[in-house]
Amino acid sequence: MARVAARLSVNGEQSSHPVDEVLPLPKLALYGFQHVLAFYAGAVIVPILVGSALKLSPEQLVYLINADLFTCGIASIIQAWGIGRIGARLPIIQGVTFTAVSPMIAIGMGAGGGTAALLVIYGAVITAGIATFAFAWMSARVFRVVMSLFPPVVTGTVITILGIVLLPVALKDVVGGAPLVGDGGDPKQLAYAVGTMLFVLVMMRLGRPFVSSIAVLLGLVGGTLVAFALGDAKFAAVGQSDWIGVTTPFHFGAPKFEWFPILLMLIVMLITMVETTGDTYAVGEIVGKDIDSETVARALRADGAATAIGGLLNSFPYVAFAENVGLVRVTKVKSRFVVVAAGVIMIILGLLPKAAAVVAAIPPGVLGGAATVMFGMVALAGIQTLGKVDLKEEKNALIVGVALAFALFPATVPAFFEKHMSVDLASLLNSGVTLGATAAILMNLLFNGLGKGDPHADPHAAPAAAPEVVLPAQADAPVALAAAHKADGSDGSDESNATDKANKADKAAVRDPAGTTDGAATPAG
């Protein structure tokens, strides 16, 4: 079976690296669809959460999902295919970042909810995308200074906070949605949530790698089918939806640009830059391609461009999707053109409102059960990052502990922001992610200052050993000795010991550029 149709490098010429391999069309379609399956649940859950919190109508929610999928496809193609110096040209799927969920809901609620809130969100998203794009063109020196603000103690804390803050959003859906929380929730929705969670966990534990990678998607499908059989999933909107729908710029109206939401979204993009940087290095390690600062900068330019486009096309901020990084590791399919194929599939799905209507009909309990697993895994990813940090040092422990406390403040005392702050200021500060991330960054500067070098380098990693040079005489010696041993019948132990000593002396001589060992000159040759 033919494996390679062509290999294209960054400049369009022939390349020998598997990342640039163009697989036959059937394989591109199959592997691309697999990426879409692994990505789909995480992609659509963000517009569902934001749309539900802002109390959008079912038709508006369907449009949000379509716009998200359509823009995800464009963003992934930009990242994997590359346009000039934009895009990492690696197998990286772009999706809406979970980091933005809580801040966008805070911005939207501060703006009164509904489509009016979307206009304020889109103004902030467009501005933050343009700012990220511009930042990624700055000099390497400025780039390193900004990245030094995010060592593992900061990124690990922020990602942990992100998971912790998002969990209550999922848990409200577990009992039927936020409106039912005050009444104690709906036991039937709780049952759907628990069943979905158990199904997802069993698939992750017992399923094959591919099944594990789509366990959340299978859980959403299975839970929805059970709810439909029991009369709790309504698909009337599917029949009312059009077969084809085109996403148009500024569908909900012209964006509004307000300072506080823009500042909040800029903080979100700083965090997503750290996520994309880490994912770019991770993918480079998986596919065996060296990642330099220019590659990271190209990846961030793609993030910024995709985010700005997202605001134009009624979607949200974009980031490299960690779920698909794991899929590249599992499948060992390294071609970036597989992601290009996935992008094309996503664009097609984004033109099908009926598909989005099916997703919008998922019962809240089913959605909450799946989201609880996903957001719990986000928190775990942060904890794993903190594993690189020496938390026995009191200053690092203080950074983590105090940042977590700040992050929990809005959820614990939400009325404080409404009573003592303006609407704009409350929309900025009434976010656990914002307060926790800001506290972590400021405390890290206070205790650790600006780091030098790569902030994500493993401090416990041993330095790379100097390459050993093997002399021709050394390489031939074992063969000659083996022949001599066979001829005289000896076991060669004495000669072997003598050869080991000679080899060590030869290696010492090679490593000594001055040609001296223990103060004595080593003869040439």
C-alpha positions in Angstrom: 0.0 0.0 0.0 1.4 3.3 -1.0 2.3 5.4 2.1 3.6 8.6 0.8 2.1 10.8 -2.0 4.5 13.7 -1.4 6.5 15.4 1.3 6.3 19.2 1.4 8.5 21.5 3.5 7.7 25.0 4.8 8.8 26.6 1.5 6.9 24.1 -0.7 9.9 22.0 -1.6 10.4 18.3 -1.0 11.0 17.4 2.6 12.1 14.1 4.3 10.4 14.8 7.7 7.2 12.8 8.4 5.4 16.0 9.6 5.4 17.2 6.0 4.1 13.9 4.6 1.0 14.1 2.5 -0.9 10.8 2.9 -3.2 9.3 0.3 -6.7 11.0 0.4 -8.5 8.1 2.1 -6.1 8.1 5.0 -6.2 11.8 5.2 -10.0 11.7 5.5 -10.0 8.8 8.0 -7.3 10.2 10.3 -8.7 13.7 10.0 -12.2 12.5 11.0 -10.6 10.8 14.0 -9.1 14.2 15.1 -12.6 15.7 14.7 -14.1 13.0 16.9 -11.5 13.5 19.6 -12.0 17.3 19.5 -15.7 17.6 18.9 -17.0 17.4 22.5 -14.5 19.9 23.8 -15.1 22.2 20.8 -18.9 22.5 21.2 -19.1 22.6 25.0 -17.7 26.2 25.2 -20.4 27.8 23.0 -23.1 25.7 24.8 -21.9 26.8 28.3 -21.6 30.5 27.3 -24.8 30.5 25.3 -26.7 28.8 28.2 -25.3 31.2 30.8 -26.3 34.2 28.6 -29.8 32.7 28.1 -29.7 32.6 24.3 -32.5 31.1 22.4 -32.1 27.5 20.9 -31.8 29.1 17.4 -29.0 31.4 18.6 -27.3 28.6 20.3 -27.3 26.5 17.2 -25.8 29.4 15.3 -23.0 29.8 17.9 -22.1 26.1 17.6 -22.0 26.4 13.8 -19.8 29.5 13.9 -17.5 27.8 16.4 -17.0 24.7 14.2 -16.6 26.8 11.0 -13.9 29.0 12.6 -12.2 26.0 14.3 -11.7 24.6 10.8 -10.2 27.8 9.5 -7.9 28.2 12.6 -6.6 24.6 12.4 -5.8 25.0 8.7 -3.9 28.2 9.4 -1.9 26.5 12.2 -1.1 23.3 10.3 -0.8 24.4 6.7 0.8 27.8 7.5 0.6 31.1 5.7 3.9 32.8 5.3 5.3 33.2 8.9 2.0 32.4 10.5 1.3 28.9 11.7 3.6 26.3 13.3 3.2 23.8 10.5 2.7 21.0 13.0 -0.2 18.6 13.6 -2.0 21.0 16.0 -5.8 21.4 16.2 -7.1 24.8 17.2 -10.2 25.0 19.5 -11.9 27.5 21.7 -10.0 27.8 25.0 -11.7 26.7 28.3 -9.7 29.5 29.9 -12.1 32.1 28.4 -15.4 30.4 29.6 -15.6 32.0 33.0 -14.3 35.4 32.0 -16.7 35.5 29.0 -19.7 34.6 31.2 -18.6 37.3 33.6 -18.4 39.9 30.8 -21.7 38.7 29.4 -23.6 38.8 32.7 -22.1 42.3 33.4 -23.5 43.4 30.0 -27.0 42.1 30.9 -26.9 38.8 29.0 -28.5 38.0 25.6 -27.1 39.0 22.3 -26.1 42.4 23.6 -23.6 40.7 25.9 -22.2 38.8 22.8 -21.4 42.2 21.2 -19.2 43.2 24.2 -17.5 39.8 24.3 -16.7 39.9 20.5 -15.2 43.4 20.8 -12.9 42.1 23.5 -12.1 39.0 21.6 -11.2 40.9 18.4 -8.9 43.3 20.3 -7.2 40.5 22.2 -6.6 38.5 19.0 -5.0 41.5 17.3 -2.8 42.2 20.4 -1.7 38.6 20.5 -0.9 38.6 16.8 1.2 41.8 17.2 3.0 40.5 20.2 4.2 37.4 18.4 6.0 39.6 15.9 8.1 41.3 18.6 11.8 40.7 19.1 13.0 37.4 20.7 14.3 39.3 23.7 10.9 40.9 24.5 9.3 37.5 23.8 11.6 35.8 26.4 10.9 38.5 29.0 7.1 38.0 28.7 7.4 34.2 28.8 9.5 34.4 31.9 6.4 35.6 33.7 5.0 32.2 33.4 7.2 29.5 35.0 5.6 26.2 35.9 4.6 27.4 39.4 2.4 30.1 37.6 1.1 28.0 34.7 0.4 25.0 36.9 -1.5 27.1 39.4 -3.5 28.9 36.6 -4.4 25.6 34.9 -5.4 24.1 38.2 -7.6 27.2 39.0 -9.1 26.9 35.6 -10.3 23.4 36.3 -11.5 24.2 39.8 -13.5 27.3 38.6 -15.1 25.5 35.7 -16.2 22.5 37.8 -19.1 24.5 39.5 -20.4 25.4 36.0 -20.5 21.7 35.1 -22.0 20.7 38.5 -24.9 23.1 38.0 -25.7 21.3 34.8 -25.5 18.0 36.7 -28.6 18.9 38.6 -30.5 20.4 35.6 -28.9 23.8 35.1 -28.4 27.0 37.1 -32.2 27.9 37.4 -32.9 24.7 39.3 -30.0 24.9 41.7 -31.9 27.0 44.2 -34.8 24.5 44.2 -32.4 21.5 44.9 -32.1 20.4 41.4 -33.7 17.6 39.3 -32.9 14.0 40.5 -33.5 12.7 37.0 -30.9 15.0 35.5 -28.5 14.0 38.3 -29.1 10.3 37.3 -28.3 11.2 33.7 -25.1 12.9 34.8 -23.9 10.0 37.0 -24.7 7.5 34.3 -22.8 9.6 31.7 -19.8 10.0 34.0 -19.6 6.3 34.8 -19.9 5.4 31.1 -17.0 7.8 30.2 -14.8 6.5 33.0 -15.4 2.9 32.0 -14.6 3.7 28.3 -11.4 5.5 29.4 -10.4 2.6 31.6 -11.3 -0.4 29.5 -11.4 1.0 25.9 -8.7 0.8 23.4 -6.6 4.0 22.8 -8.9 5.2 20.1 -12.1 4.5 22.1 -10.5 6.2 25.1 -9.8 9.3 23.0 -13.5 9.6 22.1 -14.9 8.5 25.5 -16.5 11.9 26.2 -18.1 12.0 22.8 -19.5 8.4 23.3 -20.8 9.4 26.7 -22.6 12.4 25.3 -24.2 10.2 22.6 -25.1 7.4 24.9 -26.5 9.7 27.6 -28.6 11.6 25.1 -30.0 8.4 23.6 -31.1 7.2 27.0 -32.7 10.6 27.8 -34.5 10.5 24.4 -35.8 7.0 25.1 -37.2 8.3 28.4 -38.7 11.5 26.8 -36.2 14.0 28.3 -34.3 15.0 25.1 -36.2 17.1 22.7 -35.1 17.2 19.0 -37.9 19.4 17.6 -35.4 22.2 16.8 -33.5 19.7 14.5 -36.5 19.5 12.2 -36.9 23.2 12.2 -33.2 23.9 11.4 -32.0 24.5 7.9 -29.8 21.9 6.2 -27.3 24.5 5.1 -26.3 27.7 7.0 -23.5 30.1 6.2 -21.7 31.9 9.1 -21.5 35.6 8.3 -19.4 38.3 10.0 -21.1 40.3 12.8 -24.3 38.2 12.6 -25.5 39.5 16.0 -24.5 43.1 15.3 -21.4 45.4 15.4 -19.0 44.6 18.3 -18.7 46.9 21.2 -15.3 47.8 22.5 -15.2 48.4 26.3 -12.0 48.8 28.3 -12.6 46.4 31.2 -13.7 43.4 29.1 -10.8 44.0 26.7 -8.4 44.0 29.7 -9.9 40.8 31.0 -9.6 39.1 27.5 -6.0 40.2 27.3 -5.3 38.4 30.5 -7.0 35.3 29.0 -4.8 35.5 25.9 -1.7 35.7 28.1 -2.7 32.4 29.7 -3.5 30.8 26.3 -0.1 31.9 25.0 1.4 29.7 27.7 -0.9 26.8 26.8 0.0 27.0 23.1 3.7 27.3 23.9 3.6 24.2 26.0 1.5 22.3 23.4 3.9 23.3 20.6 6.9 21.9 22.5 4.9 18.8 23.3 4.0 18.1 19.7 7.5 18.8 18.5 8.8 16.2 20.9 6.2 13.7 19.8 6.9 14.1 16.0 10.6 14.4 16.5 11.0 18.0 15.2 13.1 20.6 16.9 11.1 23.6 18.2 12.8 27.0 18.2 11.5 30.4 19.2 10.4 31.2 15.6 8.2 28.1 15.6 6.6 29.2 18.9 6.1 32.7 17.5 4.5 31.4 14.4 2.1 29.2 16.5 1.2 32.3 18.6 0.6 34.4 15.5 -1.9 31.7 14.4 -3.6 31.9 17.8 -3.9 35.7 17.5 -5.1 35.6 13.9 -7.7 32.8 14.7 -9.0 34.7 17.7 -9.5 37.9 15.8 -11.2 35.9 13.0 -13.3 34.2 15.7 -14.6 37.6 16.9 -15.5 38.6 13.4 -17.3 35.3 12.7 -19.2 35.1 16.0 -16.9 32.8 17.9 -14.4 33.0 20.7 -10.6 32.9 21.5 -8.6 30.0 20.1 -5.7 27.9 21.5 -3.9 24.7 20.6 -6.1 21.8 21.8 -4.3 19.5 24.3 -6.7 16.6 23.6 -5.5 16.3 20.1 -1.8 16.5 21.2 -2.5 13.3 23.1 -4.1 11.7 20.0 -1.0 12.4 17.9 1.0 10.5 20.6 -1.4 7.6 20.6 -1.8 7.2 16.9 1.8 8.1 15.9 0.4 9.8 12.8 2.7 12.8 12.5 1.5 14.4 9.2 0.3 18.0 9.6 -1.9 17.5 6.6 -4.1 15.2 8.6 -5.0 18.3 10.7 -5.6 20.2 7.5 -8.1 17.5 6.5 -9.7 17.7 9.9 -10.0 21.5 9.4 -11.9 20.9 6.1 -14.3 18.5 7.8 -14.9 21.0 10.6 -15.7 23.7 8.1 -18.2 21.4 6.4 -19.9 20.6 9.8 -20.0 24.3 10.5 -22.2 24.7 7.4 -24.8 22.1 8.7 -27.2 23.7 11.3 -29.0 20.4 11.8 -25.8 18.9 13.2 -25.5 21.8 15.6 -29.2 21.5 16.6 -28.6 17.9 17.6 -25.7 19.0 19.9 -27.9 21.8 21.4 -30.5 19.2 22.3 -28.2 17.4 24.7 -29.9 17.4 28.2 -28.1 19.5 30.8 -27.5 16.4 33.1 -25.7 14.5 30.3 -23.7 17.6 29.4 -22.8 18.3 33.0 -21.7 14.7 33.6 -19.3 14.8 30.6 -18.1 18.3 31.4 -17.3 17.3 35.0 -14.9 14.7 33.8 -13.3 17.1 31.3 -12.9 20.0 33.7 -11.6 17.6 36.4 -8.9 16.5 33.9 -8.0 20.2 33.3 -7.4 20.6 37.0 -5.3 17.4 37.0 -3.2 18.8 34.1 -2.4 21.8 36.3 -1.5 19.6 39.2 0.9 17.6 37.0 2.6 20.8 35.9 3.0 21.7 39.6 4.8 18.4 40.0 7.7 20.1 38.3 7.8 22.7 41.1 9.7 22.3 44.4 6.7 22.9 46.7 8.9 22.2 49.7 10.2 25.7 49.2 7.9 28.0 51.2 7.8 30.7 48.6 6.4 28.4 45.9 3.9 26.9 48.3 2.7 30.4 49.2 2.2 31.3 45.5 0.0 28.3 44.9 -2.0 28.5 48.2 -2.7 32.3 48.1 -3.6 32.2 44.3 -6.1 29.4 45.0 -7.6 31.4 47.8 -8.1 34.4 45.5 -9.6 32.2 42.8 -12.3 30.9 45.2 -13.3 34.3 46.5 -15.7 35.2 43.6 -17.6 31.9 44.0 -17.7 32.2 47.8 -18.8 35.9 48.1 -20.4 36.8 44.7 -22.5 39.5 46.2 -19.5 41.5 47.2 -18.7 42.5 43.6 -22.3 43.4 42.8 -22.7 45.6 45.9 -19.3 47.4 46.1 -18.2 47.7 42.5 -19.3 49.2 39.3 -20.6 46.9 36.6 -17.5 47.2 34.5 -15.1 46.6 37.4 -17.2 43.7 38.6 -17.1 42.1 35.2 -13.3 42.3 35.3 -12.7 41.1 38.9 -15.7 38.8 39.5 -13.7 35.8 38.0 -11.8 33.2 39.8 -9.4 32.8 36.8 -8.6 36.5 36.6 -8.0 36.9 40.4 -6.1 33.7 40.7 -3.9 34.2 37.7 -3.1 37.8 38.6 -2.2 36.7 42.2 0.0 33.9 40.9 1.9 36.2 38.5 2.4 39.1 41.0 3.5 36.8 43.9 5.9 34.9 41.6 7.4 38.3 40.6 7.6 39.2 44.3 9.3 36.0 45.4 11.2 34.7 42.3 11.6 37.8 40.1 12.0 37.4 36.3 13.5 34.0 35.5 16.3 33.5 33.1 16.5 30.9 30.4 13.7 28.5 29.6 11.2 28.7 32.4 9.8 25.3 31.5 13.1 23.5 31.4 13.1 20.5 33.8 15.3 21.6 36.8 16.0 17.9 37.6 17.2 16.9 34.1 20.8 15.9 33.9 22.9 17.9 31.4 23.5 16.2 28.1 26.6 14.1 28.0 29.4 15.0 25.6 29.4 12.7 22.6 32.0 10.0 22.7 34.3 9.5 19.8 35.2 5.9 18.9 38.5 5.5 17.3 38.8 3.1 14.4 41.2 0.9 16.3 38.7 0.6 19.1 35.9 -0.4 16.8 38.0 -3.2 15.2 39.6 -4.5 18.5 36.6 -6.7 19.6 36.5 -8.4 16.2 40.2 -9.1 16.2 40.1 -10.4 19.8 37.1 -12.7 19.1 39.0 -14.2 16.1 42.1 -14.8 18.3 40.0 -16.4 21.1 38.4 -18.7 18.6 41.8 -19.7 17.2 43.5 -20.5 20.6 40.4 -21.7 22.6 41.0 -19.1 25.4 38.1 -17.3 27.1 39.8 -14.0 26.5 39.2 -12.6 29.9 42.7 -11.2 30.4 42.7 -9.7 26.9 39.2 -8.3 27.5 40.3 -6.6 30.7 43.3 -5.2 29.0 41.2 -3.9 26.1 38.7 -2.2 28.5 41.6 -0.4 30.2 43.0 0.6 26.8 39.6 1.8 25.6 39.1 4.0 28.7 42.5 5.5 28.2 41.7 6.2 24.5 38.4 7.8 25.4 40.1 10.0 28.0 42.6 11.1 25.4 39.8 12.0 23.0 37.9 14.0 25.6 41.1 15.9 26.5 41.5 18.5 23.8 44.9 19.5 25.1 46.2 16.0 24.5 47.2 15.4 28.2 46.1 12.7 30.6 47.2 13.0 34.3 49.7 15.5 33.2 51.4 13.3 30.7 51.4 13.9 26.9 49.4 11.5 24.8 51.2 10.4 21.6 49.4 11.4 18.4 47.8 8.6 16.4 
